Amino acid sequence: MIAPTSTASAAIAAAAAAALATRRLHLLHRGASILSAVAVSSSSSSSSAHRPTTTTNNSSIRRGGAAAFHSAAASAASAAAFLRLAPKPGFSTAGGGATTSSSSSLSSSSSTTGPARPYSTGPADADGDVHPVVIVGSGPAGHTAAIYAARAKLRPVMFEGFMAGGIAAGGQLTTTTEVENFPGFPKGISGPELMDLMRAQSTHHGTTIRTETVSRVDLGARPFTLFLEDGGTARAHSLIVATGATARTLSDAEMGGASRYWQRGISACAVCDGAAPIFRGRPVAVVGGGDSAVEEALFLSRYASRVHLLVRSRERRLRASKAMQERLAANPKVVVEWCARPVEVRGDADGKLAEVVVADTSAEAEMGAATTRSIPVGGLFYAIGHVPNTAFLRTADGGGGGAVQVEVDETGYIKTKPGSSHTSVEGVFAAGDVQDKRYRQAITAAGSGCMAALDAERWLESQGFHF
């Protein structure tokens, strides 16, 4: 390979490597954390509590941690090679932009000159480019939509986001250690590895992926216009929104130790993580008082020795439906801790989550100061709601100042027409957790992504577009 011949080319290559490493740094951190947690869990039979061991029984978690660790290591090696050698194939040293063999506009535009983001698989748009379909979001819904759209020759462009909302491209699954309920992986797979495979499949079929964040959109006229965080724009005849929903969590200010034990005993998805060996046979806690909290507590009771449902309200009542409350009362393994606001989580000498400290909110109201007590737990699960990621759809600056341009329900989830992914705006489709507040699973998100791609294809054909 020929080394870059200009300072500009070298700078672009360096920036590309740095951002690629940034995108995958969370995997390195996740892998190390998981391996450390596995080692800790087997400390009783090992002389070293902080070193991975092959004698641990938590083989499924070890597999996920090792996969994430090696995936990150491979990415770091690639980044280093990128710095030492010339730009990779498809990266233009002359103009500093990426090149692609496929057209990115309906009018068969020739070349583009804008630089691609470091982990992007395609270039920035040229003037006049209008994409048949643009997908915003890169979770299971987004990638499934991309795979179907690409196979339908719609030349989809995906904006996967550059740490959008503080989450790496790939969405919530990138923070999940082990996925055991996604079909096709009988021994389980780590969340980051699963999303990397989906990404590879999307690009294999021809999806152009751009590692850029969409800050706002204009749905008032077609083609739609997308405004990017770095100042660029893109235009599309149809749009698939697959930005997901972010679980509400507690900050360190609200609960001391929250970030330290996140994904090291603290989770926001009991169905995803509750069956993991680190929680089996141990007491756990669930924070919340609605249907989701009760459902997660009941699910966890299959694996945990005891489940403490922490209800923060001073009113000593659950928001859950009557039917869910009856199921809860009939389960002897679930204990409702009334007026219990978690204020701190603590670990043991080995670094494992060991207890949650709760404040008595009734005493707090009566005396102005809360008494606290400690509850021994090996895990804590948030069930305090989700926030659909729709801020970029607002009419103002994407920061929450205006009205959402598509119809949403009272909690902010995008409404779709029954039995379809169509939204209230023609040509705009929604898939995944951004429109699903009931199931919120990777497999259901993937299914809705398939629906969105098929709906978009048929809608484009009805508008007279043929590709």
One Martini backbone bead per residue (centre of mass of N, CA, C, O) as a GRO file, in nm:
protein
  467
    1MET     BB    1   0.100   0.033   0.016
    2ILE     BB    2   0.043   0.373   0.001
    3ALA     BB    3   0.136   0.642   0.141
    4PRO     BB    4   0.067   0.932   0.239
    5THR     BB    5   0.137   1.261   0.070
    6SER     BB    6  -0.022   1.425   0.296
    7THR     BB    7  -0.124   1.590   0.569
    8ALA     BB    8  -0.425   1.553   0.525
    9SER     BB    9  -0.429   1.246   0.493
   10ALA     BB   10  -0.305   1.181   0.766
   11ALA     BB   11  -0.527   1.319   0.936
   12ILE     BB   12  -0.758   1.146   0.841
   13ALA     BB   13  -0.644   0.876   0.929
   14ALA     BB   14  -0.617   0.947   1.228
   15ALA     BB   15  -0.915   1.012   1.278
   16ALA     BB   16  -1.022   0.740   1.197
   17ALA     BB   17  -0.877   0.570   1.410
   18ALA     BB   18  -0.977   0.715   1.662
   19ALA     BB   19  -1.285   0.668   1.615
   20LEU     BB   20  -1.278   0.366   1.595
   21ALA     BB   21  -1.171   0.326   1.880
   22THR     BB   22  -1.406   0.469   2.020
   23ARG     BB   23  -1.638   0.286   1.928
   24ARG     BB   24  -1.477   0.019   2.064
   25LEU     BB   25  -1.403   0.083   2.365
   26HIS     BB   26  -1.652  -0.036   2.507
   27LEU     BB   27  -1.569  -0.329   2.454
   28LEU     BB   28  -1.315  -0.335   2.620
   29HIS     BB   29  -1.453  -0.257   2.883
   30ARG     BB   30  -1.662  -0.483   2.885
   31GLY     BB   31  -1.469  -0.722   2.871
   32ALA     BB   32  -1.312  -0.660   3.129
   33SER     BB   33  -1.553  -0.655   3.321
   34ILE     BB   34  -1.655  -0.940   3.272
   35LEU     BB   35  -1.396  -1.093   3.339
   36SER     BB   36  -1.381  -0.982   3.624
   37ALA     BB   37  -1.656  -1.089   3.721
   38VAL     BB   38  -1.591  -1.385   3.677
   39ALA     BB   39  -1.351  -1.400   3.866
   40VAL     BB   40  -1.505  -1.311   4.118
   41SER     BB   41  -1.720  -1.549   4.118
   42SER     BB   42  -1.448  -1.756   4.164
   43SER     BB   43  -1.283  -1.678   4.431
   44SER     BB   44  -1.339  -1.927   4.622
   45SER     BB   45  -1.147  -2.115   4.402
   46SER     BB   46  -0.932  -1.874   4.401
   47SER     BB   47  -0.637  -1.685   4.452
   48SER     BB   48  -0.752  -1.494   4.217
   49ALA     BB   49  -0.999  -1.229   4.189
   50HIS     BB   50  -0.859  -1.056   3.917
   51ARG     BB   51  -0.862  -1.323   3.730
   52PRO     BB   52  -0.909  -1.510   3.485
   53THR     BB   53  -1.087  -1.830   3.484
   54THR     BB   54  -1.137  -2.177   3.391
   55THR     BB   55  -1.318  -2.272   3.662
   56THR     BB   56  -1.566  -2.141   3.597
   57ASN     BB   57  -1.926  -2.162   3.559
   58ASN     BB   58  -1.944  -1.888   3.375
   59SER     BB   59  -1.931  -1.952   3.056
   60SER     BB   60  -2.123  -1.757   2.913
   61ILE     BB   61  -1.989  -1.494   3.011
   62ARG     BB   62  -1.704  -1.556   2.913
   63ARG     BB   63  -1.772  -1.562   2.616
   64GLY     BB   64  -1.875  -1.273   2.594
   65GLY     BB   65  -1.621  -1.132   2.702
   66ALA     BB   66  -1.417  -1.247   2.500
   67ALA     BB   67  -1.552  -1.144   2.246
   68ALA     BB   68  -1.539  -0.844   2.315
   69PHE     BB   69  -1.235  -0.829   2.365
   70HIS     BB   70  -1.139  -0.935   2.083
   71SER     BB   71  -1.292  -0.730   1.916
   72ALA     BB   72  -1.145  -0.483   2.031
   73ALA     BB   73  -0.858  -0.572   1.967
   74ALA     BB   74  -0.897  -0.583   1.662
   75SER     BB   75  -0.970  -0.285   1.632
   76ALA     BB   76  -0.708  -0.171   1.745
   77ALA     BB   77  -0.529  -0.300   1.529
   78SER     BB   78  -0.661  -0.161   1.289
   79ALA     BB   79  -0.598   0.126   1.382
   80ALA     BB   80  -0.294   0.095   1.380
   81ALA     BB   81  -0.272   0.022   1.082
   82PHE     BB   82  -0.395   0.284   0.978
   83LEU     BB   83  -0.159   0.463   1.080
   84ARG     BB   84   0.086   0.312   0.940
   85LEU     BB   85  -0.073   0.314   0.686
   86ALA     BB   86  -0.269   0.340   0.449
   87PRO     BB   87  -0.544   0.391   0.328
   88LYS     BB   88  -0.805   0.224   0.268
   89PRO     BB   89  -0.997   0.092   0.063
   90GLY     BB   90  -1.193   0.371  -0.060
   91PHE     BB   91  -0.976   0.588   0.029
   92SER     BB   92  -0.908   0.902  -0.058
   93THR     BB   93  -0.601   1.080  -0.104
   94ALA     BB   94  -0.677   1.322  -0.277
   95GLY     BB   95  -0.967   1.428  -0.134
   96GLY     BB   96  -1.042   1.283   0.154
   97GLY     BB   97  -1.245   1.069   0.043
   98ALA     BB   98  -1.484   0.851  -0.008
   99THR     BB   99  -1.557   0.563  -0.194
  100THR     BB  100  -1.799   0.426  -0.433
  101SER     BB  101  -1.968   0.196  -0.649
  102SER     BB  102  -2.235   0.319  -0.568
  103SER     BB  103  -2.506   0.485  -0.596
  104SER     BB  104  -2.665   0.773  -0.398
  105SER     BB  105  -2.882   0.830  -0.629
  106LEU     BB  106  -3.144   0.853  -0.852
  107SER     BB  107  -2.949   1.017  -1.070
  108SER     BB  108  -2.668   0.890  -1.087
  109SER     BB  109  -2.440   0.991  -0.937
  110SER     BB  110  -2.113   0.998  -0.928
  111SER     BB  111  -1.926   1.182  -0.738
  112THR     BB  112  -1.770   1.231  -0.416
  113THR     BB  113  -1.600   1.459  -0.167
  114GLY     BB  114  -1.679   1.395   0.105
  115PRO     BB  115  -1.601   1.302   0.408
  116ALA     BB  116  -1.594   1.036   0.599
  117ARG     BB  117  -1.657   0.878   0.857
  118PRO     BB  118  -1.455   0.657   1.008
  119TYR     BB  119  -1.695   0.408   1.012
  120SER     BB  120  -1.781   0.443   0.740
  121THR     BB  121  -1.913   0.308   0.411
  122GLY     BB  122  -1.957   0.610   0.314
  123PRO     BB  123  -2.025   0.905   0.182
  124ALA     BB  124  -2.098   1.201   0.145
  125ASP     BB  125  -2.309   1.410   0.011
  126ALA     BB  126  -2.416   1.533  -0.276
  127ASP     BB  127  -2.547   1.739  -0.470
  128GLY     BB  128  -2.880   1.601  -0.517
  129ASP     BB  129  -2.909   1.386  -0.326
  130VAL     BB  130  -3.148   1.103  -0.319
  131HIS     BB  131  -3.279   0.873  -0.116
  132PRO     BB  132  -3.493   0.624  -0.096
  133VAL     BB  133  -3.364   0.525   0.194
  134VAL     BB  134  -3.363   0.609   0.542
  135ILE     BB  135  -3.186   0.512   0.840
  136VAL     BB  136  -3.252   0.562   1.190
  137GLY     BB  137  -3.052   0.349   1.331
  138SER     BB  138  -2.862   0.041   1.492
  139GLY     BB  139  -3.037  -0.184   1.559
  140PRO     BB  140  -3.228  -0.450   1.492
  141ALA     BB  141  -3.427  -0.281   1.329
  142GLY     BB  142  -3.233  -0.129   1.140
  143HIS     BB  143  -3.080  -0.378   1.020
  144THR     BB  144  -3.322  -0.528   0.908
  145ALA     BB  145  -3.413  -0.305   0.722
  146ALA     BB  146  -3.149  -0.293   0.561
  147ILE     BB  147  -3.145  -0.579   0.448
  148TYR     BB  148  -3.417  -0.564   0.297
  149ALA     BB  149  -3.360  -0.308   0.131
  150ALA     BB  150  -3.103  -0.407  -0.013
  151ARG     BB  151  -3.240  -0.663  -0.148
  152ALA     BB  152  -3.442  -0.444  -0.298
  153LYS     BB  153  -3.258  -0.212  -0.422
  154LEU     BB  154  -3.262   0.072  -0.226
  155ARG     BB  155  -3.001   0.186  -0.114
  156PRO     BB  156  -2.940   0.215   0.184
  157VAL     BB  157  -2.915   0.458   0.452
  158MET     BB  158  -2.727   0.467   0.755
  159PHE     BB  159  -2.765   0.625   1.075
  160GLU     BB  160  -2.588   0.524   1.366
  161GLY     BB  161  -2.423   0.710   1.515
  162PHE     BB  162  -2.219   0.916   1.753
  163MET     BB  163  -2.292   0.859   2.054
  164ALA     BB  164  -2.592   0.861   2.085
  165GLY     BB  165  -2.691   0.925   2.400
  166GLY     BB  166  -2.422   0.754   2.496
  167ILE     BB  167  -2.453   0.535   2.267
  168ALA     BB  168  -2.353   0.302   2.085
  169ALA     BB  169  -2.345   0.159   1.811
  170GLY     BB  170  -2.637  -0.070   1.840
  171GLY     BB  171  -2.730   0.004   2.116
  172GLN     BB  172  -2.840  -0.161   2.397
  173LEU     BB  173  -2.681  -0.430   2.328
  174THR     BB  174  -2.391  -0.307   2.393
  175THR     BB  175  -2.470  -0.346   2.724
  176THR     BB  176  -2.483  -0.659   2.685
  177THR     BB  177  -2.346  -0.952   2.773
  178GLU     BB  178  -2.592  -1.176   2.737
  179VAL     BB  179  -2.754  -1.356   2.469
  180GLU     BB  180  -3.020  -1.623   2.490
  181ASN     BB  181  -3.299  -1.522   2.300
  182PHE     BB  182  -3.160  -1.548   2.017
  183PRO     BB  183  -3.186  -1.687   1.738
  184GLY     BB  184  -2.901  -1.912   1.654
  185PHE     BB  185  -2.777  -1.918   1.974
  186PRO     BB  186  -2.741  -2.175   2.186
  187LYS     BB  187  -2.485  -2.031   2.362
  188GLY     BB  188  -2.488  -1.757   2.295
  189ILE     BB  189  -2.434  -1.390   2.296
  190SER     BB  190  -2.305  -1.101   2.270
  191GLY     BB  191  -2.422  -0.797   2.206
  192PRO     BB  192  -2.187  -0.674   2.038
  193GLU     BB  193  -2.156  -0.918   1.848
  194LEU     BB  194  -2.438  -0.916   1.729
  195MET     BB  195  -2.417  -0.626   1.607
  196ASP     BB  196  -2.175  -0.683   1.424
  197LEU     BB  197  -2.320  -0.894   1.249
  198MET     BB  198  -2.545  -0.711   1.149
  199ARG     BB  199  -2.362  -0.504   1.016
  200ALA     BB  200  -2.225  -0.698   0.816
  201GLN     BB  201  -2.489  -0.776   0.671
  202SER     BB  202  -2.568  -0.500   0.571
  203THR     BB  203  -2.309  -0.443   0.400
  204HIS     BB  204  -2.313  -0.699   0.224
  205HIS     BB  205  -2.598  -0.595   0.082
  206GLY     BB  206  -2.541  -0.253   0.054
  207THR     BB  207  -2.518  -0.079   0.294
  208THR     BB  208  -2.492   0.249   0.397
  209ILE     BB  209  -2.276   0.360   0.658
  210ARG     BB  210  -2.313   0.632   0.897
  211THR     BB  211  -2.119   0.792   1.158
  212GLU     BB  212  -2.391   0.972   1.231
  213THR     BB  213  -2.587   1.235   1.366
  214VAL     BB  214  -2.921   1.311   1.394
  215SER     BB  215  -3.069   1.618   1.497
  216ARG     BB  216  -3.275   1.668   1.247
  217VAL     BB  217  -3.596   1.713   1.077
  218ASP     BB  218  -3.780   1.754   0.760
  219LEU     BB  219  -4.138   1.671   0.704
  220GLY     BB  220  -4.286   1.902   0.524
  221ALA     BB  221  -4.117   1.782   0.274
  222ARG     BB  222  -4.058   1.644  -0.042
  223PRO     BB  223  -3.792   1.562   0.034
  224PHE     BB  224  -3.638   1.479   0.303
  225THR     BB  225  -3.458   1.640   0.575
  226LEU     BB  226  -3.131   1.595   0.713
  227PHE     BB  227  -2.965   1.692   1.010
  228LEU     BB  228  -2.642   1.712   1.111
  229GLU     BB  229  -2.420   1.751   1.368
  230ASP     BB  230  -2.178   1.853   1.157
  231GLY     BB  231  -2.375   2.019   0.924
  232GLY     BB  232  -2.500   1.831   0.748
  233THR     BB  233  -2.686   1.665   0.481
  234ALA     BB  234  -2.994   1.485   0.392
  235ARG     BB  235  -3.191   1.295   0.152
  236ALA     BB  236  -3.539   1.159   0.135
  237HIS     BB  237  -3.816   0.969   0.038
  238SER     BB  238  -3.762   0.780   0.290
  239LEU     BB  239  -3.832   0.688   0.645
  240ILE     BB  240  -3.662   0.511   0.912
  241VAL     BB  241  -3.745   0.472   1.250
  242ALA     BB  242  -3.474   0.326   1.482
  243THR     BB  243  -3.398   0.463   1.793
  244GLY     BB  244  -3.553   0.382   2.026
  245ALA     BB  245  -3.509   0.326   2.386
  246THR     BB  246  -3.439   0.465   2.704
  247ALA     BB  247  -3.353   0.377   3.002
  248ARG     BB  248  -3.425   0.442   3.310
  249THR     BB  249  -3.208   0.582   3.553
  250LEU     BB  250  -2.968   0.618   3.803
  251SER     BB  251  -2.772   0.829   3.951
  252ASP     BB  252  -2.520   0.905   4.164
  253ALA     BB  253  -2.691   1.123   4.310
  254GLU     BB  254  -2.931   0.919   4.372
  255MET     BB  255  -2.716   0.659   4.360
  256GLY     BB  256  -2.467   0.536   4.498
  257GLY     BB  257  -2.281   0.344   4.256
  258ALA     BB  258  -2.432   0.319   3.982
  259SER     BB  259  -2.191   0.323   3.773
  260ARG     BB  260  -2.005   0.104   3.896
  261TYR     BB  261  -2.253  -0.133   3.876
  262TRP     BB  262  -2.296  -0.120   3.588
  263GLN     BB  263  -2.311  -0.434   3.463
  264ARG     BB  264  -2.228  -0.531   3.790
  265GLY     BB  265  -2.555  -0.582   3.896
  266ILE     BB  266  -2.677  -0.369   3.703
  267SER     BB  267  -3.001  -0.333   3.540
  268ALA     BB  268  -3.271  -0.283   3.267
  269CYS     BB  269  -3.311  -0.617   3.211
  270ALA     BB  270  -3.447  -0.905   3.313
  271VAL     BB  271  -3.490  -1.073   3.054
  272CYS     BB  272  -3.190  -1.046   2.962
  273ASP     BB  273  -3.026  -1.100   3.268
  274GLY     BB  274  -3.169  -1.278   3.501
  275ALA     BB  275  -3.038  -1.575   3.410
  276ALA     BB  276  -2.778  -1.525   3.510
  277PRO     BB  277  -2.551  -1.667   3.721
  278ILE     BB  278  -2.509  -1.409   3.914
  279PHE     BB  279  -2.838  -1.436   4.007
  280ARG     BB  280  -2.853  -1.714   4.094
  281GLY     BB  281  -2.964  -1.771   4.418
  282ARG     BB  282  -3.015  -1.461   4.465
  283PRO     BB  283  -3.072  -1.163   4.583
  284VAL     BB  284  -3.297  -0.911   4.457
  285ALA     BB  285  -3.378  -0.595   4.290
  286VAL     BB  286  -3.660  -0.373   4.223
  287VAL     BB  287  -3.730  -0.069   4.055
  288GLY     BB  288  -4.069  -0.006   4.118
  289GLY     BB  289  -4.462   0.010   4.050
  290GLY     BB  290  -4.539  -0.118   3.790
  291ASP     BB  291  -4.593  -0.349   3.557
  292SER     BB  292  -4.294  -0.388   3.485
  293ALA     BB  293  -4.191  -0.440   3.772
  294VAL     BB  294  -4.368  -0.685   3.833
  295GLU     BB  295  -4.283  -0.857   3.594
  296GLU     BB  296  -3.981  -0.866   3.671
  297ALA     BB  297  -4.015  -0.990   3.950
  298LEU     BB  298  -4.150  -1.254   3.853
  299PHE     BB  299  -3.923  -1.344   3.670
  300LEU     BB  300  -3.690  -1.346   3.889
  301SER     BB  301  -3.822  -1.570   4.078
  302ARG     BB  302  -3.701  -1.815   3.909
  303TYR     BB  303  -3.385  -1.745   4.013
  304ALA     BB  304  -3.416  -1.613   4.269
  305SER     BB  305  -3.443  -1.626   4.614
  306ARG     BB  306  -3.515  -1.309   4.614
  307VAL     BB  307  -3.754  -1.029   4.580
  308HIS     BB  308  -3.716  -0.676   4.586
  309LEU     BB  309  -3.967  -0.432   4.584
  310LEU     BB  310  -3.903  -0.093   4.515
  311VAL     BB  311  -4.117   0.150   4.658
  312ARG     BB  312  -4.103   0.499   4.657
  313SER     BB  313  -4.367   0.567   4.741
  314ARG     BB  314  -4.563   0.708   5.009
  315GLU     BB  315  -4.856   0.558   4.942
  316ARG     BB  316  -4.854   0.247   4.942
  317ARG     BB  317  -4.861   0.192   4.614
  318LEU     BB  318  -4.948   0.061   4.310
  319ARG     BB  319  -4.958   0.104   3.950
  320ALA     BB  320  -5.048  -0.154   3.897
  321SER     BB  321  -5.247  -0.375   3.808
  322LYS     BB  322  -5.464  -0.587   3.953
  323ALA     BB  323  -5.357  -0.848   3.824
  324MET     BB  324  -5.058  -0.805   3.901
  325GLN     BB  325  -5.103  -0.785   4.208
  326GLU     BB  326  -5.211  -1.072   4.242
  327ARG     BB  327  -4.958  -1.218   4.144
  328LEU     BB  328  -4.770  -1.099   4.354
  329ALA     BB  329  -4.919  -1.201   4.615
  330ALA     BB  330  -4.876  -1.516   4.517
  331ASN     BB  331  -4.563  -1.460   4.558
  332PRO     BB  332  -4.328  -1.565   4.800
  333LYS     BB  333  -4.050  -1.433   4.665
  334VAL     BB  334  -4.195  -1.153   4.695
  335VAL     BB  335  -4.100  -0.829   4.828
  336VAL     BB  336  -4.247  -0.545   4.951
  337GLU     BB  337  -4.090  -0.220   4.963
  338TRP     BB  338  -4.196   0.032   5.123
  339CYS     BB  339  -4.076   0.339   5.102
  340ALA     BB  340  -3.816   0.270   4.896
  341ARG     BB  341  -3.519   0.452   4.848
  342PRO     BB  342  -3.249   0.438   4.662
  343VAL     BB  343  -2.906   0.562   4.767
  344GLU     BB  344  -2.724   0.286   4.765
  345VAL     BB  345  -2.444   0.094   4.652
  346ARG     BB  346  -2.271  -0.211   4.744
  347GLY     BB  347  -1.979  -0.392   4.799
  348ASP     BB  348  -1.747  -0.618   4.825
  349ALA     BB  349  -1.421  -0.722   4.842
  350ASP     BB  350  -1.463  -0.835   4.526
  351GLY     BB  351  -1.678  -0.625   4.374
  352LYS     BB  352  -1.957  -0.711   4.447
  353LEU     BB  353  -2.275  -0.691   4.468
  354ALA     BB  354  -2.441  -0.669   4.809
  355GLU     BB  355  -2.604  -0.383   4.845
  356VAL     BB  356  -2.892  -0.185   4.944
  357VAL     BB  357  -2.975   0.146   5.018
  358VAL     BB  358  -3.259   0.264   5.199
  359ALA     BB  359  -3.511   0.504   5.215
  360ASP     BB  360  -3.763   0.644   5.415
  361THR     BB  361  -4.018   0.829   5.276
  362SER     BB  362  -4.212   0.867   5.516
  363ALA     BB  363  -4.005   0.995   5.712
  364GLU     BB  364  -3.921   1.222   5.522
  365ALA     BB  365  -4.202   1.365   5.532
  366GLU     BB  366  -4.237   1.392   5.850
  367MET     BB  367  -3.911   1.474   5.942
  368GLY     BB  368  -3.703   1.549   5.689
  369ALA     BB  369  -3.573   1.261   5.752
  370ALA     BB  370  -3.415   0.967   5.662
  371THR     BB  371  -3.414   0.644   5.707
  372THR     BB  372  -3.188   0.367   5.697
  373ARG     BB  373  -3.130   0.061   5.504
  374SER     BB  374  -3.019  -0.273   5.448
  375ILE     BB  375  -3.007  -0.484   5.147
  376PRO     BB  376  -2.936  -0.788   5.042
  377VAL     BB  377  -2.774  -0.804   4.715
  378GLY     BB  378  -2.682  -0.922   4.370
  379GLY     BB  379  -2.913  -0.733   4.239
  380LEU     BB  380  -3.027  -0.460   4.011
  381PHE     BB  381  -3.346  -0.339   3.876
  382TYR     BB  382  -3.477  -0.141   3.637
  383ALA     BB  383  -3.846  -0.013   3.640
  384ILE     BB  384  -3.885   0.328   3.532
  385GLY     BB  385  -3.870   0.328   3.235
  386HIS     BB  386  -3.891   0.494   2.910
  387VAL     BB  387  -3.726   0.681   2.638
  388PRO     BB  388  -3.802   0.789   2.348
  389ASN     BB  389  -3.606   0.859   2.049
  390THR     BB  390  -3.751   1.182   1.932
  391ALA     BB  391  -3.609   1.466   1.933
  392PHE     BB  392  -3.527   1.487   1.620
  393LEU     BB  393  -3.851   1.527   1.537
  394ARG     BB  394  -3.856   1.806   1.606
  395THR     BB  395  -3.915   2.137   1.493
  396ALA     BB  396  -3.680   2.262   1.601
  397ASP     BB  397  -3.352   2.152   1.726
  398GLY     BB  398  -3.389   1.853   1.864
  399GLY     BB  399  -3.406   1.940   2.196
  400GLY     BB  400  -3.737   1.975   2.275
  401GLY     BB  401  -3.900   2.250   2.172
  402GLY     BB  402  -4.097   2.090   1.992
  403ALA     BB  403  -4.296   1.922   1.793
  404VAL     BB  404  -4.377   1.628   1.685
  405GLN     BB  405  -4.408   1.523   1.341
  406VAL     BB  406  -4.532   1.278   1.471
  407GLU     BB  407  -4.740   1.064   1.605
  408VAL     BB  408  -4.799   1.036   1.955
  409ASP     BB  409  -4.821   0.937   2.260
  410GLU     BB  410  -4.837   1.012   2.599
  411THR     BB  411  -4.516   0.886   2.614
  412GLY     BB  412  -4.376   0.928   2.303
  413TYR     BB  413  -4.465   0.713   2.117
  414ILE     BB  414  -4.491   0.597   1.815
  415LYS     BB  415  -4.747   0.590   1.590
  416THR     BB  416  -4.903   0.315   1.432
  417LYS     BB  417  -5.056   0.149   1.207
  418PRO     BB  418  -5.232  -0.113   1.212
  419GLY     BB  419  -5.023  -0.366   1.092
  420SER     BB  420  -4.784  -0.146   1.080
  421SER     BB  421  -4.524   0.122   1.009
  422HIS     BB  422  -4.702   0.352   0.974
  423THR     BB  423  -4.738   0.681   0.999
  424SER     BB  424  -4.872   1.006   0.986
  425VAL     BB  425  -4.641   1.016   0.770
  426GLU     BB  426  -4.573   1.003   0.461
  427GLY     BB  427  -4.283   0.793   0.435
  428VAL     BB  428  -4.297   0.719   0.744
  429PHE     BB  429  -4.126   0.488   0.958
  430ALA     BB  430  -4.158   0.248   1.233
  431ALA     BB  431  -3.914   0.081   1.454
  432GLY     BB  432  -3.921  -0.066   1.741
  433ASP     BB  433  -3.896   0.092   2.054
  434VAL     BB  434  -4.017   0.370   1.945
  435GLN     BB  435  -4.313   0.184   1.912
  436ASP     BB  436  -4.243  -0.014   2.174
  437LYS     BB  437  -4.381  -0.062   2.516
  438ARG     BB  438  -4.410  -0.383   2.562
  439TYR     BB  439  -4.164  -0.573   2.469
  440ARG     BB  440  -3.859  -0.492   2.416
  441GLN     BB  441  -3.713  -0.677   2.189
  442ALA     BB  442  -3.495  -0.784   1.960
  443ILE     BB  443  -3.691  -0.966   1.792
  444THR     BB  444  -3.924  -0.757   1.760
  445ALA     BB  445  -3.754  -0.539   1.630
  446ALA     BB  446  -3.673  -0.700   1.381
  447GLY     BB  447  -3.959  -0.749   1.274
  448SER     BB  448  -4.027  -0.442   1.238
  449GLY     BB  449  -3.799  -0.388   1.035
  450CYS     BB  450  -3.917  -0.560   0.812
  451MET     BB  451  -4.181  -0.407   0.783
  452ALA     BB  452  -4.061  -0.130   0.708
  453ALA     BB  453  -3.922  -0.215   0.444
  454LEU     BB  454  -4.173  -0.322   0.300
  455ASP     BB  455  -4.341  -0.063   0.324
  456ALA     BB  456  -4.141   0.120   0.175
  457GLU     BB  457  -4.132  -0.029  -0.093
  458ARG     BB  458  -4.437  -0.007  -0.156
  459TRP     BB  459  -4.458   0.299  -0.139
  460LEU     BB  460  -4.257   0.371  -0.361
  461GLU     BB  461  -4.413   0.226  -0.585
  462SER     BB  462  -4.677   0.402  -0.547
  463GLN     BB  463  -4.494   0.670  -0.636
  464GLY     BB  464  -4.307   0.562  -0.895
  465PHE     BB  465  -4.068   0.406  -0.782
  466HIS     BB  466  -3.777   0.257  -0.952
  467PHE     BB  467  -3.478   0.027  -0.895
   0.00000   0.00000   0.00000
